[in-house]
């Protein structure tokens, strides 16, 4: 059983008494996971900087400077990063900072459990699924103390599998390395290990030692003992999609660009006027129906009733009277659809309401067309399933939200007996190990690469989004309803009017 929980760590209240103690007990490395943060209960005076009491210090790396072991550190002040070093000999009471990041259990075990200490964690509500195999009580909302239990994975000379040896097994061992040829032993590699090989080492022949679980091709073909050809490694794009449903038990998918099904649009839902501005497009006019009433605090702005229909125009500025003075705020210009006319209205950008899109487009789209013509996220439903695959899981979904395009790592593999029939397999979501074989590989011209619609777990969905979003700038924050309105240069607000003739909905 592999527990797929996501959790936050609870800061350790026991202090570390020196920088050396921190480096001995806490993992510090080049990745984000290896940058722990601490604060000291007193000022630390350095040559060009004073680290203040309680100020968060990020530990980035360990290095030796002029024969002295030091830690490269940093603090952030007024959005400016300041770097400095602390020697191992630096003493004081250093406490772990609060950490708002979310981690998998694997990440916590590898990076976040200090040596000779336990780790308290609190599981998040990101994983909503529960079944009888879950070791925690249903709706568990407490903290757990994690204490790692280690094991040794080994291989035997005359066995083709991996042996798991518990670390508390009371046995004596003798080092006989010098008396054996290590190359004669099984040397299993994970998919990550294979991916780290240089491109010049591909293609290569490998034997599956531990295969993945799953009935879907090609996973059901990768059984132990199977010989495969790993042709190359590369990056490929996928569309991250989630099932549209009202409860929390959504399914998630990674859809390849080669998917041959067709989609029809489904209505989107918007919570604020700001969301309408983000979603509007120059290619077609956004038509929405209000699902929540809004009572405007200003006579110059429109009060919305449930059922009101609007065509979204553009963001602009408008005047309102506030405490007897004219003020200028950001507003969303719309046209209210009446029975026989259109009325120009203004909605405040901070308006919190509810809107549902009205779809007039009956066209069927390929996946590539949707990504090219519309801004994600975007709601769709499969109208024509992909006939090239035996079971199109997307066709059974009542609706899908195409969330974003991601880039992921893949290996191109095939059976050693049929190297032209090639498949893509994900590197970081496939629990599989192989042994490389010293066999020649004939260069073959493969048929079109076969890809699959990959269903991913809630944990994998979160991890994909987390790592993908690290490279993206955060979206702008929607404006909030002001408590006081700032003065701006006065602009003339368009008068509310009813047009003489209705416009066609584009």
C-alpha positions, 0 to 999 in steps of 0.5 A: 500500500502506498499512501498518496497523502499531501500534508503540511509540516508543523514547525519543530519547537525544539531549537538547534544550538549551532549552525553545525547542528543544523547542517548535521541534522537537516537536509540542505541541497540545490533544489527548493526542497533543500532550502530550509528556513530558520530564525534566531532568537537574537540578533546576528551581527555580521560584517556588512549586515545584521540579521535581526531577531526573528528574521527568516533565514533561508539556508541555500548550500554548504561550502568551504571558504578559506578552510572554514565550513560555512552555509550560504544564507539569504534574507529578504527585505522589502522584496530585495534578497540579501546574501551572506554566509554563516560559519559552522561555529555560529552559535545561538538558538535557531528555530524552524520557521513556519512552512506553508508549502504542501509536500508528499510523504516521499518528499518529507521522508527524503528532505524534511525529517531531521536526523534523530528527530520526528516530524509532525505533519497535518494532512491537507484537504486536497485529497478527498478520496477515502476507502477502506484501505486508507490507514487513517479514519474517515474525515481525519483532520488531526496531526500525525507524528512521522518516524521513518522506518528504513530498509535496505534494498539489495540484489543477490547474484543469482536472483533477478528481483530486488530484496527488501531488508529491514534495517532492524534485522539483527544480523552481521554482515561482512564486506566482500566487495573486493572479492566479487565482480560488481558488474555480475550483479543486477543493477536496477535503474528507475525511469528517472535514472534512465532519463538522466543518461546522456542522449548519446547513450540511446537507444538501449535495450533493457529488461523489466525488473519491476513493472508498473501496475495498471491494465492500460497499454502499454503498462500491462505489457511491461511485466517483469522479464520483458525486454524493451528498447528505450529509443530516446528521452524528450519533453512533450506537451500535454493538456491538463484536464479535470472532470466538471462536477459539483462535488470534490471527487473529480478525475484528472487527465493528461491529454496528448496533442495526438488525441483525435476526439472532437469537443464541443464547448460547455458554459463557463462559470464566473464568480466576479466581474473581474473574471469576466474581464479576464475571459473576454475575447476579441474573437467573440462577445462574451454572453453571460446570465447572472446567477446571483444578485448584486446591489450596487452601493452607487447610483451610477453603477448597475444593480444586478438581478438573478436572470439578467443577461449581459454582453461583456464589452471592456474594462474602463474607468467611471465616475461615482459620487462618494461622500459628496465627491466625485471619484474614479474607479475601474468598471466593466462596461456591458450591455444588458440584453432586454426584450427588445433593446440593449442597455449600456450598464457599468459593473464595478470590477470588485463585484462579487456575483455569479455568471454563467456563459451562454454558448452560441457556438455549435462547432466541433473542435480538435484539441489543437484548435481549442488551445489555439483559439481560446484562452485556458481554462476552458470548458468542453465535452467530448462530442466525437470519441477518439476511434483510434483507442479501444476505450476513450475514457474522456468520452464518458465525462459529462464535462471537462475543464481544460486547465493548462498546457504543461511540459513533461518528461517522457521515454519512447519505448517499444518491445524488443521483438517489435521495435517499430511499435513505439509508446510514450511513457511518463518518467516521473509517474511510472513506478518501474525499474529495469536492468540495462542489457549489453545487446545491439540495437538496430536503428528502425524507422518507427510507426507514429508514436502511440500515446495515451490519455493518462488518468492521474491521481489527486496527488499527481495532479497537484504535483503537476500543477505545482511544478508547472506553475513555478515557472509562471508569473502569478496571475493578477489579483482581482480588485477588492471592494474598497473601504475608501476610494482613492482620488483619480483624475476626473473622467467623463462616465458614459451615460446609461442609455438604451440603444434604438435597435438590438445588436446581434450577439456575435 
